[in-house]
């Protein structure tokens, strides 16, 4: 079943051998790294939880950045196989198998939780809300949530949500299951209802993703390193759109920086 540990173990096995989308993963890491470095730059974090390790398993991911910004970094993933790949890739990474819908941590354990494109792999919006409540529970008062989700306000994402996953998977458009998500306005309301105050909201990943992934595969196999660098620079140049009023129309991910509301 999509979304289950068995499913993600199988995906991890497939990606471990092939490591597809290499250049796209480099770009994704760069965009996420720039975003979270800016948000973490307001002050050193104490304990930090990252809610999945896909990026760390199949690319550089965020671990090096996070380890430089927090006294303790803890990772988790629903897939034991994927977790082992990530831990082999990053010496010193502490991690355990866990499901964000039912976190195995005590209340008020972490100062920061980073959840980048974890919650948009569930089938229902209710599971997203459940996960947000669990994240809220394990954060200390005034703790920070840095969240990214597929952006339902982007018409390409909205269209993709209307089409069957099995069809998109067979066509090679979606290499793994992507499920429910929320648009910016509804996401803001949900995050606030769970118990957070939204400090910042925006959108990232503005280049045409399907075209970029396809071209990246070709360049990864046949282009010189100089051409690959120029390709990545062109993708990053598209991120200037994150400052435009149309950012939620062009961005593939909505991003949220939220503060756990102080208890009265």
Buried (B, 14 or more C-beta within 10 A) or exposed (E): EBBEBEBBBBBBBEBBEEEBBBBBBBBBBBBBBBBBBEBBEEEEBEBBBBBBBBBBBBBBBBBBBBBEBBEBBBBBBBBBBBBBBBBEBBEEBEBEBBBBBEBEBEEEBBBBBBBBBBBBBBEEBEBBBBBBBBBBBBBBEEBBBBBBBBBBBBEBBBEBBEEEBEEBBEEEBBBBBBBBBBBBEEBBEBBEEBBBEBEEBBBBBBBBBEEBBBBBBEBBEEBEEEEBEEBBEEBBEBBEBBEEEEBBBBBBBBBBBBBBBEEE
